[in-house]
Amino acid sequence: MEKRKRRKVKKKRKEKVFTSLFMIFLLIISFIVIIYNIFKNDYFKISQIYIEGNKILSDEEILSKLNNPIGNNIFFYDANKSIENLKKEEIIKDVDIQKEYPDKILINVKEEFAFMTATFNNKEYIISNESKVLDKTSNKNGLVVLKGIEKKPKLGEKFTDNKQVLGFIEKIQEYKYSLNLEEIDLENNQDIGIIINDIHINFGDLNNYDYKLKLLDSVLKDISDKGLKAYTIRLDKGKDPVVEVDKTSLDQDNEK
């Protein structure tokens, strides 16, 4: 009787070993199938790329530096290599690339480029969109004229230590009208002057400049939508802006 019992126990052990090996085999096969589907399935192919922060380089130029990864598997996409390629562009100072599974790539670039020209003691300086003094003295056409700098600019440094001024210059670039910006006058910090499309803007001081820039955007859009010819916009006379327009354009608007 004892021998029979021992034989039965051995048989059960063999069955357990076989079952365990079979389960491991199934798990391996399942894993291989999953991996295969991940790498071959269209679900994980890059189909959307979002680019932010670029003002000078076009989306197409940035994509060309990445060899346009549309259609490639997102798991094989080398974000670090793409960052290295983009940083070879002199204008690009920083890049962040994020994968958003299953099929999106998010690219945020930070550009530094000549934005303003300023004069101090009869010497001209080129200042970047980051308010840094650049080692460039050519291609001044199209740059914003910056007036009223208080100290001699130093190469590679911000042209001012005034955080309010720096914040104002950074913020104004977020609006589309900055593309038509011609002049920023800082000579009187209680009455900042701006010229956009030949429209003179009395901005007032820089207190609450965030709100004022947003208000200016609304006023400029209204002028454009109504086809008015404006001469001045005053944001220094209380909460409501005062706009001086050509009477002829105002009459034409009333006739519509």
C-alpha positions as CSV (number, residue, x, y, z in Angstrom):
1,M,0.0,0.0,0.0
2,E,2.8,2.4,0.9
3,K,4.5,1.9,-2.5
4,R,1.3,2.6,-4.4
5,K,0.8,5.9,-2.6
6,R,4.4,6.9,-3.4
7,R,3.8,6.3,-7.1
8,K,0.7,8.4,-7.1
9,V,2.5,11.3,-5.5
10,K,5.3,11.1,-8.1
11,K,2.7,11.2,-10.9
12,K,1.0,14.3,-9.5
13,R,4.4,16.0,-9.3
14,K,5.1,15.3,-12.9
15,E,1.7,16.7,-13.9
16,K,2.4,19.9,-11.9
17,V,5.8,20.4,-13.5
18,F,4.2,19.9,-17.0
19,T,1.4,22.4,-16.2
20,S,3.9,25.0,-15.0
21,L,6.1,24.7,-18.1
22,F,3.0,24.9,-20.3
23,M,1.9,28.1,-18.5
24,I,5.3,29.6,-18.9
25,F,5.3,28.7,-22.6
26,L,1.9,30.4,-23.0
27,L,3.1,33.5,-21.2
28,I,6.2,33.7,-23.4
29,I,4.0,33.3,-26.6
30,S,1.6,35.9,-25.3
31,F,4.4,38.3,-24.5
32,I,5.8,37.9,-28.0
33,V,2.4,38.5,-29.6
34,I,1.9,41.7,-27.6
35,I,5.4,43.0,-28.4
36,Y,4.8,42.2,-32.1
37,N,1.5,44.1,-32.1
38,I,3.0,47.0,-30.3
39,F,5.8,47.5,-32.9
40,K,3.8,46.6,-36.0
41,N,0.3,47.9,-35.2
42,D,-0.6,51.2,-36.9
43,Y,-2.1,52.3,-33.6
44,F,1.4,53.2,-32.4
45,K,2.6,54.9,-35.5
46,I,3.2,58.7,-35.1
47,S,0.3,60.5,-36.8
48,Q,0.3,63.9,-35.1
49,I,3.1,66.4,-34.2
50,Y,2.5,69.6,-32.3
51,I,5.1,72.3,-32.4
52,E,5.1,75.3,-30.1
53,G,7.4,78.3,-29.4
54,N,8.7,78.8,-32.9
55,K,8.4,82.3,-34.2
56,I,11.2,82.4,-36.8
57,L,11.6,78.8,-37.9
58,S,8.6,77.4,-39.6
59,D,7.0,74.1,-38.7
60,E,8.2,72.6,-41.9
61,E,11.8,73.7,-41.2
62,I,11.6,72.1,-37.7
63,L,10.1,68.9,-39.2
64,S,12.9,68.6,-41.7
65,K,15.5,68.7,-38.9
66,L,13.6,65.7,-37.4
67,N,13.4,63.9,-40.8
68,N,9.7,64.1,-40.4
69,P,8.8,61.1,-38.1
70,I,5.2,60.8,-39.3
71,G,4.4,57.1,-39.8
72,N,7.2,55.8,-37.6
73,N,6.6,53.7,-34.6
74,I,6.5,55.9,-31.5
75,F,8.5,53.4,-29.4
76,F,11.4,53.6,-31.8
77,Y,11.3,57.4,-32.0
78,D,14.6,58.8,-30.5
79,A,13.6,62.1,-28.9
80,N,17.2,62.7,-27.6
81,K,18.6,62.5,-31.1
82,S,15.9,64.9,-32.4
83,I,16.8,67.4,-29.7
84,E,20.5,67.2,-30.7
85,N,19.6,67.8,-34.3
86,L,17.4,70.8,-33.5
87,K,20.0,72.4,-31.2
88,K,22.4,72.5,-34.1
89,E,20.3,75.5,-35.3
90,E,21.9,78.6,-33.9
91,I,18.6,80.2,-33.3
92,I,17.3,77.4,-31.1
93,K,18.5,77.6,-27.5
94,D,16.4,74.9,-25.9
95,V,14.1,72.1,-27.0
96,D,11.7,69.8,-25.1
97,I,10.1,66.8,-26.8
98,Q,7.5,64.7,-25.2
99,K,5.8,61.5,-26.4
100,E,2.1,61.3,-25.9
101,Y,1.0,57.7,-26.5
102,P,-0.2,56.2,-28.7
103,D,0.6,58.5,-31.6
104,K,1.5,62.1,-30.7
105,I,4.8,64.0,-30.4
106,L,4.8,67.4,-28.6
107,I,7.7,69.7,-29.5
108,N,8.4,72.9,-27.6
109,V,11.3,75.1,-28.9
110,K,12.8,78.2,-27.4
111,E,14.3,80.5,-30.0
112,E,16.7,83.4,-29.5
113,F,16.9,85.9,-32.3
114,A,17.6,89.6,-33.0
115,F,14.5,91.5,-32.0
116,M,15.4,95.1,-31.1
117,T,18.0,97.7,-31.9
118,A,19.1,100.3,-29.4
119,T,21.5,103.2,-29.2
120,F,23.6,104.2,-26.2
121,N,26.2,107.0,-26.4
122,N,25.9,107.0,-30.2
123,K,26.7,103.2,-30.4
124,E,24.1,100.8,-31.7
125,Y,23.4,97.5,-30.1
126,I,21.3,94.4,-31.2
127,I,19.1,93.0,-28.5
128,S,17.4,89.6,-28.7
129,N,13.8,88.6,-28.0
130,E,15.2,87.4,-24.6
131,S,16.4,90.9,-23.9
132,K,20.1,89.8,-24.2
133,V,22.7,91.9,-26.0
134,L,23.9,90.0,-29.1
135,D,27.2,90.0,-30.8
136,K,25.6,91.1,-34.1
137,T,25.8,94.5,-35.9
138,S,24.2,93.6,-39.3
139,N,20.7,92.9,-40.6
140,K,19.0,95.7,-38.6
141,N,16.2,96.0,-41.0
142,G,12.8,95.1,-39.5
143,L,14.0,95.2,-35.9
144,V,12.1,97.0,-33.2
145,V,13.6,100.4,-32.2
146,L,14.1,100.4,-28.5
147,K,14.6,103.8,-26.9
148,G,15.4,104.9,-23.4
149,I,17.9,102.3,-22.2
150,E,19.6,103.6,-19.0
151,K,23.0,101.9,-19.0
152,K,25.6,100.7,-21.4
153,P,24.6,97.2,-22.7
154,K,27.0,94.4,-22.0
155,L,27.4,91.5,-24.5
156,G,25.5,88.4,-23.4
157,E,23.7,90.1,-20.6
158,K,20.2,91.6,-20.3
159,F,20.0,95.2,-21.3
160,T,18.3,96.1,-18.0
161,D,17.8,94.7,-14.5
162,N,14.3,96.1,-14.3
163,K,12.1,92.9,-14.0
164,Q,9.0,94.9,-14.9
165,V,10.5,96.0,-18.2
166,L,11.8,92.6,-19.0
167,G,8.4,91.0,-18.3
168,F,6.6,93.6,-20.4
169,I,8.9,92.9,-23.4
170,E,8.5,89.2,-23.0
171,K,4.7,89.4,-22.7
172,I,4.2,91.7,-25.7
173,Q,5.7,89.1,-28.0
174,E,2.9,86.7,-27.2
175,Y,0.5,88.8,-29.2
176,K,0.3,88.8,-33.0
177,Y,0.5,92.5,-33.2
178,S,4.1,92.2,-32.0
179,L,4.9,91.2,-35.6
180,N,4.0,94.8,-36.6
181,L,5.8,96.4,-33.6
182,E,8.0,99.3,-34.7
183,E,9.1,101.1,-31.6
184,I,9.2,100.8,-27.8
185,D,10.1,104.0,-25.9
186,L,11.1,103.5,-22.3
187,E,12.5,107.1,-21.8
188,N,9.6,108.0,-19.4
189,N,8.7,105.0,-17.3
190,Q,5.4,106.7,-16.4
191,D,4.4,107.0,-20.1
192,I,5.7,104.1,-22.1
193,G,5.4,104.7,-25.9
194,I,4.7,102.1,-28.5
195,I,4.3,102.3,-32.3
196,I,2.5,99.5,-34.1
197,N,1.6,99.9,-37.8
198,D,2.2,103.7,-37.5
199,I,-0.3,103.9,-34.6
200,H,1.2,105.7,-31.6
201,I,0.1,104.1,-28.3
202,N,0.4,106.0,-25.0
203,F,0.7,103.0,-22.8
204,G,1.2,104.8,-19.5
205,D,3.2,103.1,-16.8
206,L,3.9,99.3,-16.6
207,N,1.6,98.7,-13.7
208,N,-0.8,96.0,-14.7
209,Y,0.9,95.7,-18.1
210,D,-0.6,92.2,-18.6
211,Y,-4.1,93.6,-18.6
212,K,-3.2,96.6,-20.8
213,L,-1.5,94.4,-23.5
214,K,-4.6,92.2,-23.6
215,L,-6.8,95.4,-23.9
216,L,-4.6,96.7,-26.7
217,D,-5.0,93.5,-28.6
218,S,-8.8,93.9,-28.4
219,V,-8.6,97.5,-29.5
220,L,-6.4,96.7,-32.5
221,K,-8.6,93.9,-33.6
222,D,-11.7,96.2,-33.4
223,I,-9.9,98.8,-35.5
224,S,-8.9,96.2,-38.1
225,D,-12.4,94.6,-38.2
226,K,-14.0,98.0,-38.8
227,G,-11.5,99.1,-41.4
228,L,-10.6,102.2,-39.4
229,K,-7.5,104.3,-39.8
230,A,-6.2,105.1,-36.3
231,Y,-3.6,107.6,-35.3
232,T,-3.3,107.2,-31.5
233,I,-4.5,104.8,-28.8
234,R,-4.4,106.1,-25.2
235,L,-4.3,103.5,-22.4
236,D,-3.1,106.1,-19.9
237,K,-6.4,107.7,-19.3
238,G,-8.2,105.3,-17.0
239,K,-9.7,101.9,-17.7
240,D,-11.3,102.8,-21.0
241,P,-9.0,103.3,-24.0
242,V,-9.2,106.5,-26.1
243,V,-8.7,106.0,-29.8
244,E,-8.2,108.8,-32.3
245,V,-9.2,107.8,-35.8
246,D,-9.4,109.4,-39.2
247,K,-12.9,110.8,-39.6
248,T,-13.1,109.7,-43.2
249,S,-12.6,106.1,-42.3
250,L,-15.1,106.5,-39.5
251,D,-17.7,107.8,-42.0
252,Q,-17.1,104.9,-44.3
253,D,-17.6,102.5,-41.4
254,N,-21.0,104.1,-40.6
255,E,-22.1,103.7,-44.2
256,K,-21.6,99.9,-44.1
